[in-house]
Amino acid sequence: MKIGDLAKRSGLTAHTIRYYERIGLLPYADRNQSRHRDYDASILTWIEFLGRLKTTGMPIRDMLRYAALREAGAGTEAERRALLEQHRERVRAQVDELNACLLVLDTKIDGYVETEQRKIDDDAPVQNRIRDRRKPA
């Protein structure tokens, strides 16, 4: 597939694809008779994986290291696994920190909801408040 097609299917721009090739994240594409890049569809899986690494905050230098090991092939599996395990631990720490932040936000939001409900209850006519207290809980 041509670079424009790859860009559409991968969500990357043609500029980014060329950049990734230049720095070594993507292998150089074969060229067709017109000297245009001709990508195999299997590159989409690799691009998706790179996107996951980027989304989870893996530094480019680590992505480049992983790509080089992948390109080297057999015999690099242990080092690739170790690189991914280290990254996984960083991601888990990020997730824990985000969960702690989420808890603080939920607590703060709950406080506002309670305050709003008290205000609604306090603004209700006295007869409604008396009637509401008589209702069994």
N, C-alpha and C positions, 0 to 999 in steps of 0.2 A: 504494500500500500504506500502511497505517496505521503509526504510529510503533512500535507493539509488534511488528508484523511486520518492520519494518526493523531493529529492535533484535535480534530473533532471527536474522535472516539476516546481519546485519553483525557480530554479536558485541559491539556497543556497547550500553550501556544507553540507555534513553529519555532519561534525564537528560543523558548525554553528547551525544546527538544534539541535544537542545535547546540545550545549551551551545555546541556547534559552530555551530549556526545563529546564536545570539546574537552570537558573536565574529566570525563571517564565514567560517568554514571550510566550512560547508555553505550552499548557497543556501536561502533561506526556501522552505518547501514550499507548494505550492498547498493550498487548503482545499476540502474537499468541502461539500455542502449543510449538513451538521451542524457546520461550522466545525472539523472535525478535520483534522489534517495528512494530506495525500494525496501520498505520494512515488512518483515514477516509479522503476522497477527499475534504471534506468541509474545512479542515485545510488550503487549498490553498488560500481561500478567506481571511482568517485571516493573512496569511503570506504576501499576496499582500498588505494588509492594513498596516501591520508593515513596509513593504518596502517603502510605501508612506510616512509614518511618519519619517522614517530614512532619506529618500531623502530630505525631507523638513526641516531636522535639529532638529527634536524633540529629546531632550536628553533621554538617556536610562532610567533615573529615572522616567521621565514622561510617557514613554512607559510602564514601569513596573507598574506604578500607574494605568494607563488606563487598562492594562491587568488584574490587581487585581480587579478593579471595574467591569470589564466585567465578570470575573469569579464569582463575588459575585452576579451578575444577577439583577433581578428586585429591584427597589428602589435606584439604583445608577445612573440612567439615567441623572439626573440633574447635578451630579458631573462630569460624563463623558462628557456631553455637554459642561460644563464650561471649562474643560481641553482642549477640542478641539477648543473652541472659543478663548481661550488665545493663543493657538498655531497658529490658523488662523491669528490672529493679528500680530504675529511675522513673519509669512510667508508673509503677505501683506507688511510689512515694508521691508523685504528682497527684494521682487519683486520691490517695489518702488526704492530702492537703486540700484538694478540691472538695472532698466530702465534708471535711471539717468546716470549710467556708460555707458550704451549702447548709449545714446545720445552723450556723450563726444567722444566715439569711432567713431560714425558716423560722427560727426563734423570733427574730425581729419582726417578720411579717405577722406571725401569730400574735405578737404584742399589739400591733396596729389593729388587727381584726378584733381582739378583745376590747381595745379602747373604743373602737367604732361601735361595737355592740353595746357597751356600757352607755355610750352617748345616746344611742337609739332608745335603750331601756329608760334612761333618765329623762328623755324628752317625751316619753309616752304620757298621756293624760293619767292623772292619779288613779282614776277608776280602773283603767286598764292594768296598772301596776298591781292594784289590790286584787283584781280578778286573777291575774297571772300568778300571784302568790298562793291563791286558794287552790289552784289546779294541782292535782297530785303529780309528783315528779316521776 
